[in-house]
Amino acid sequence: MLLPNAAISAGQLASASVHAKAVRIGAWNALLQAVIAAQHWHRTRDHTQQAEAARQAAEYLRVAYRAAAA
């Protein structure tokens, strides 16, 4: 809660924005790594349909990751 006379400087706002972006990118990175691991796991066990689904999910997440990082 902001106090009536409290002001947020432009530097504080920019710092918070950069931190929030870093957290989002970190979350995307973790999710993408999990999907890539799932793809590898299914591919090595000849689960063709599941491996293809994971590959498609990884491609979708790569696009979303790049958009979030921009």
C-alpha positions, 0 to 999 in steps of 0.5 A, spaced: 500 500 500 502 506 498 502 512 503 499 518 500 505 522 500 510 516 497 512 517 490 516 511 486 521 514 482 522 512 475 528 508 477 525 504 482 519 503 477 524 501 471 528 496 476 521 493 478 519 492 471 526 489 469 526 484 475 519 482 473 521 481 466 527 476 468 522 472 472 517 471 466 523 469 462 526 464 468 519 461 468 519 460 460 526 457 460 524 452 466 518 450 462 521 450 455 527 445 458 522 441 462 518 440 455 525 438 451 526 433 457 519 430 456 521 430 448 527 426 449 524 421 454 519 419 449 523 419 443 528 414 446 522 410 448 519 410 441 513 413 444 512 417 437 506 420 438 508 423 445 515 425 442 511 429 436 507 433 441 512 435 446 516 437 439 510 441 437 509 444 444 517 446 445 516 450 438 510 453 441 514 455 447 520 457 443 516 462 440 513 465 446 520 465 450 522 470 444 516 474 445 517 475 452 524 476 452 523 482 447 
